[in-house]
Structure formats: C-alpha cells, structure tokens
Amino acid sequence: MHVTLKKIGLVIGIMTIPATSLAGTENSGFDLSANVAMTSDYVWRGVSQTSEGPAIQGGFDLSHKSGVYLGTWGSNINFGDSQMELDIYGGYATEFGNGLGVDVGFIQYYYPGGLSTNEYDFTELYLGLSYSVAGVGLGAKYSYSPDFGATVPDETAQYIEAGIDYTMGPVTAAAHVGYSFGDAFTTPDSYTDYSVGLSTEQMGFGFDLSYYGTNDDGETLFNDSAEGRVVFSVSKSM
C-alpha cells in the first residue's frame, strides 16, 4: 500500500511573492520568482518525509498576469530508496474584488531513485477557495489523486483541508486541519492531521515556527513519522 505522502499546502489567500521579470519581457505580463528554505523537518499532511531530519528545499514559479502559472519545487527526503522529491505543477489562480480567490490546478510528484521505476510517483488535481478580509484569511482546498502510486494501480487518495490565519502587525498566526481518505488507505482507511503556527518576515527572510500532529489513525499508519512535533523553518523569496 502506498502511504508515503507529500505536501502542497493550503494557500490561504492568493500569495504575492516578490518576482523578478524575465529579461527582456517586462511588458509581456510574465513574472519569474524563486524560493529557497531550510527546515528542521519536512512535514507533509502531518507526516515527516525526512525521518524527522532537516531538509533544504527550493523552487521556481512562472506566472502570467492572466492568472496562469507553472512551477517546480524540490526537497531532500528519506523513505524507501528515494532521497529526493521533485514536483511539477501548474494551474490558474485569480482573486476577485470582494476578497474571494480561486485556484485550480495539478501537481505531478516525482521520487527519483525509488525501488522501481515510478514506484512512488503520482499525480494530484486540486481546487482551492480563499477569502480574506481585515487581516483574516480563510481557505479550503480539495485534492484528488486518481492513481496513488504505481505499485498500487488505480487506488485513489483524497484530501480535504481548511485553514485560517490572522495577521497582527509583523506576525501571522495560522491554524490548519486536513483529512486524508480513499481506497489507497486500508487499515485505518483515513486519518486527520492538524497544525498551528506563527510566522513573520524580517530583513527579507521568512521565519516560521509550527506544531504538526495527527490523530491516532495517523500514528497507526505512519508510526513515529506522524507523532507530534515542532518545526522551525527559514525561507527566502527572490
């Protein structure tokens, strides 16, 4: 059974990252941005992807003023024979004048070096909604994988998540809850994850301190990798 999980976090609001225009295309409507991060543990949906060890992560995003975007993101991992995760994603995101946002797209997860070719690779489709007003951001997202891992063909996985954040001056407090289910999970057939945290941006760097956990079903499925933990991350967008 394929139960090794990854991340694309809930986006609460449509985030605007400082972007560098592509050379010679300042008026084309395209923006290219990059990001890099160091974290004490790579946790995705409540489960450590690095055996509770640190990770270095980074990616690139290309977006157009129409709302279309394409990007790639990678991280070191530690499960099975895989030591790396590489994601390619794309979609469409827009924000309406009343604070309501929508984001629809796909993610292809690659895990080079698995026990066999494409053993862990899978595709996920997602639809997210967000609403922001007076410093408060609300978000909900649904993700669906039609083939959750090549070693378990045709088994589906689904994920429903919701979150809230509140910005107070330079500090943002956030809370998140998610529910994983589908026929890719057997015993138990689902689990819940949650997180709470504080983040801030200082001197051009982002700092995040969060607590991640799962319910008992999560710990049954993933053992120590799903135990509650505090994670500290430092990031930089360019």
C-alpha positions in Angstrom: 0.0 0.0 0.0 1.4 3.4 -1.0 1.1 5.7 2.0 4.1 7.9 1.6 2.8 11.5 1.5 4.0 14.9 0.4 3.0 18.5 0.6 1.3 21.1 -1.2 0.0 23.3 1.5 -3.3 25.1 1.7 -2.9 28.5 0.2 -4.8 30.9 2.4 -5.4 33.9 0.2 -3.5 34.4 -3.1 0.1 34.9 -2.1 2.1 37.5 -4.0 5.8 36.7 -3.9 8.3 39.4 -4.9 9.1 38.5 -8.5 11.8 39.2 -11.0 10.6 39.9 -14.5 12.0 37.7 -17.2 14.9 39.5 -19.0 13.5 41.5 -22.0 9.9 40.7 -21.1 9.0 43.4 -18.7 5.8 44.2 -20.7 4.9 40.6 -21.5 2.9 40.0 -18.3 5.2 37.2 -17.2 6.9 37.1 -13.8 9.6 34.6 -12.7 10.3 34.1 -9.0 12.4 31.7 -6.9 12.3 30.5 -3.3 14.6 28.6 -1.0 14.1 27.2 2.5 15.8 25.3 5.3 13.6 23.4 7.7 14.2 21.3 10.8 11.8 18.6 9.4 9.9 18.3 6.1 6.3 17.5 7.3 3.5 16.9 4.7 0.0 16.3 5.9 1.2 15.6 9.4 3.9 13.1 8.3 7.6 13.5 8.3 9.2 12.9 4.8 12.8 13.1 6.1 12.6 10.6 9.1 12.4 13.6 11.4 15.6 15.1 9.9 16.2 18.5 8.3 15.6 19.5 4.7 16.7 22.0 2.1 14.0 23.0 -0.3 13.5 25.3 -3.2 11.7 26.0 -6.4 10.8 28.4 -9.3 7.5 29.8 -10.3 6.5 31.4 -13.7 3.2 33.3 -13.6 1.3 35.4 -16.1 -1.0 38.4 -15.3 -3.9 36.3 -16.7 -3.6 34.0 -13.6 -1.9 31.1 -15.3 1.1 29.7 -13.5 3.7 26.9 -13.8 6.3 25.9 -11.3 8.7 23.3 -9.9 9.8 22.5 -6.3 12.2 20.1 -4.8 13.3 18.8 -1.4 15.5 16.1 0.0 13.5 13.2 1.6 14.3 9.9 3.4 12.0 7.0 2.7 12.4 3.8 0.8 15.2 4.1 -1.6 14.2 7.7 -2.6 16.3 10.6 -1.4 14.7 13.4 -3.4 11.3 14.7 -4.3 10.7 16.8 -7.4 7.3 18.3 -8.1 6.0 20.0 -11.3 2.7 21.9 -11.0 0.5 24.3 -13.0 -2.8 25.9 -12.8 -4.9 29.0 -12.8 -5.4 31.4 -9.8 -7.3 34.6 -9.6 -8.7 36.9 -6.9 -12.0 38.8 -7.2 -12.6 42.3 -5.9 -14.6 41.1 -2.9 -11.6 39.2 -1.4 -12.6 35.8 -2.8 -9.9 33.8 -4.6 -9.9 30.6 -6.5 -7.0 28.3 -7.5 -7.4 25.2 -9.7 -4.5 23.0 -11.0 -2.4 19.9 -10.9 0.8 18.6 -9.3 3.0 15.8 -10.5 5.1 14.3 -7.7 8.3 12.5 -8.8 10.5 10.5 -6.4 13.7 9.6 -8.3 15.6 6.5 -7.0 12.6 4.5 -5.8 12.8 0.7 -5.5 11.5 0.5 -9.1 10.8 3.0 -11.9 8.0 5.4 -10.9 7.2 3.4 -7.7 6.2 6.4 -5.7 5.2 8.9 -8.4 1.6 10.1 -8.6 -0.5 13.0 -9.9 -2.9 15.2 -7.9 -5.6 17.5 -9.0 -6.8 20.3 -6.7 -9.4 23.1 -6.3 -8.9 25.8 -3.6 -11.0 28.7 -2.4 -9.9 31.6 -0.2 -11.4 34.6 1.4 -9.6 37.5 3.1 -10.9 40.5 5.0 -9.4 42.8 7.7 -6.3 40.8 8.2 -8.1 37.4 8.4 -7.6 34.8 5.7 -9.8 31.7 5.3 -9.1 28.9 2.9 -10.4 25.5 1.9 -9.0 23.0 -0.6 -9.8 19.6 -2.1 -7.2 17.4 -3.7 -7.7 14.2 -5.6 -5.2 11.6 -6.9 -6.6 9.1 -9.4 -3.7 6.7 -9.2 -1.9 6.9 -5.8 1.4 5.2 -6.7 2.5 2.9 -9.5 2.8 -0.1 -7.1 -0.9 0.2 -6.2 -2.5 0.9 -9.6 -5.9 2.6 -9.7 -6.2 3.2 -6.0 -7.4 6.7 -5.2 -6.5 9.2 -2.5 -8.4 12.3 -1.5 -7.5 15.2 0.9 -9.8 17.9 2.3 -8.2 20.8 4.2 -9.2 24.1 5.7 -7.3 26.8 7.5 -7.4 30.3 9.0 -4.7 32.9 9.5 -4.7 36.3 11.3 -2.0 38.9 10.8 -1.2 41.1 13.7 1.5 43.7 12.7 4.5 41.7 11.6 3.3 38.4 12.9 0.8 35.9 11.4 -0.9 33.2 13.4 -2.2 30.2 11.4 -4.2 27.0 12.1 -4.9 24.2 9.7 -6.7 20.9 9.7 -6.8 18.2 6.9 -8.5 14.8 6.3 -6.9 12.1 4.1 -9.0 9.2 2.8 -9.6 7.0 -0.2 -9.2 3.3 -1.2 -5.4 3.7 -1.1 -5.8 3.6 2.7 -6.9 0.3 4.2 -6.3 -0.1 8.0 -7.1 2.5 9.1 -8.9 3.9 6.0 -8.4 7.6 6.8 -6.6 9.9 9.2 -6.6 13.6 10.3 -3.7 16.0 10.6 -3.5 19.5 12.1 -1.1 22.3 12.7 -0.8 25.6 14.4 2.0 28.2 14.0 3.4 31.7 13.9 5.3 33.3 11.1 7.0 36.6 10.3 9.2 38.3 7.8 12.3 40.1 9.0 15.2 41.5 7.0 13.8 39.9 3.8 13.7 36.4 5.3 10.6 34.4 6.4 10.6 32.6 9.8 8.0 30.0 10.8 7.5 28.0 14.0 4.8 25.5 13.8 3.5 22.4 15.6 2.3 19.4 13.5 0.3 16.4 14.6 -2.1 13.7 13.6 -4.8 11.7 15.3 -4.3 8.1 16.4 -5.1 6.7 13.0 -2.2 8.8 11.5 0.2 7.3 14.0 -1.1 3.8 13.3 -0.4 4.3 9.6 2.9 6.1 9.8 4.3 5.3 13.3 6.9 7.7 14.6 6.8 9.8 11.4 3.3 11.0 12.4 4.0 11.9 16.0 3.5 15.5 17.1 6.5 17.8 16.5 7.6 21.4 16.4 9.2 22.5 13.2 11.3 25.7 12.6 11.8 27.0 9.0 13.7 29.9 7.4 12.8 30.9 3.8 13.8 33.5 1.2 11.8 34.6 -1.9 13.5 36.2 -4.8 
